[in-house]
Amino acid sequence: MEDGYPGTALHTFLRALHVLGHLEDVVKVMATENDRLGMELVREQLPQRVRTFRGNKPRADRPAAAKESAADDADELEGF
């Protein structure tokens, strides 16, 4: 560990920090609320809310044939 060997496991460093009494400092550094860049990247990946102009209300100008075909589709999926 002191020689800087790249194969040293992370738990070895954490154990040494625990023995030296600095493990809480690592916990503070790793806290997500302190990671501005990480939180910004997470917010970018969140799904965006899509708002429709009229909402999900059925339109009055929809033809009757379309209403019947929608009812037939619902019957096919019943019990699925």
C-alpha positions as CSV (number, residue, x, y, z in Angstrom):
1,M,0.0,0.0,0.0
2,E,2.8,2.4,0.9
3,D,4.6,1.6,-2.4
4,G,1.6,2.6,-4.5
5,Y,0.9,-0.8,-5.9
6,P,-2.1,-0.4,-8.2
7,G,-3.5,-3.9,-7.2
8,T,-4.1,-2.9,-3.6
9,A,-7.8,-3.5,-2.7
10,L,-10.1,-0.7,-1.7
11,H,-10.9,-2.4,1.6
12,T,-7.3,-2.3,2.5
13,F,-7.3,1.5,2.3
14,L,-10.6,1.7,4.1
15,R,-9.3,-0.5,6.9
16,A,-6.2,1.7,7.3
17,L,-8.3,4.8,7.4
18,H,-10.5,3.2,10.0
19,V,-7.5,2.4,12.2
20,L,-6.2,6.0,11.8
21,G,-9.7,7.4,12.7
22,H,-10.3,9.0,9.3
23,L,-13.1,6.7,7.9
24,E,-15.8,9.3,8.6
25,D,-13.9,11.7,6.3
26,V,-14.3,9.2,3.5
27,V,-18.0,8.9,4.2
28,K,-18.3,12.7,4.0
29,V,-16.5,12.8,0.7
30,M,-18.6,10.0,-0.8
31,A,-21.9,11.6,0.3
32,T,-24.2,12.1,-2.7
33,E,-25.6,15.4,-1.5
34,N,-22.1,16.9,-1.7
35,D,-21.6,15.7,-5.3
36,R,-22.9,18.5,-7.5
37,L,-21.8,17.1,-10.8
38,G,-23.1,13.6,-10.0
39,M,-26.5,15.0,-9.0
40,E,-26.7,17.2,-12.1
41,L,-26.0,14.1,-14.3
42,V,-28.7,12.1,-12.5
43,R,-31.2,14.9,-13.0
44,E,-30.4,14.9,-16.7
45,Q,-31.3,11.2,-16.9
46,L,-34.6,11.6,-15.2
47,P,-37.6,11.2,-17.5
48,Q,-39.2,14.5,-18.5
49,R,-42.8,15.1,-17.7
50,V,-44.9,15.4,-20.9
51,R,-47.9,17.6,-20.7
52,T,-50.6,17.5,-23.3
53,F,-52.5,20.6,-24.3
54,R,-55.9,19.0,-23.8
55,G,-55.0,16.2,-21.4
56,N,-56.4,12.7,-21.8
57,K,-60.0,13.7,-22.4
58,P,-61.7,12.2,-25.5
59,R,-62.2,14.6,-28.3
60,A,-65.7,15.3,-29.5
61,D,-64.7,15.3,-33.2
62,R,-63.6,11.7,-33.0
63,P,-65.5,9.5,-35.5
64,A,-67.8,6.8,-34.2
65,A,-65.9,4.0,-36.1
66,A,-62.8,4.9,-34.2
67,K,-64.7,4.6,-30.9
68,E,-65.9,1.1,-31.9
69,S,-62.5,-0.1,-32.9
70,A,-61.1,1.1,-29.6
71,A,-63.7,-0.9,-27.8
72,D,-62.9,-4.0,-29.9
73,D,-59.2,-3.6,-28.9
74,A,-60.1,-3.5,-25.3
75,D,-62.2,-6.7,-25.6
76,E,-59.2,-8.5,-27.2
77,L,-57.0,-7.6,-24.2
78,E,-59.6,-8.6,-21.6
79,G,-58.2,-11.3,-19.3
80,F,-54.7,-10.8,-20.6
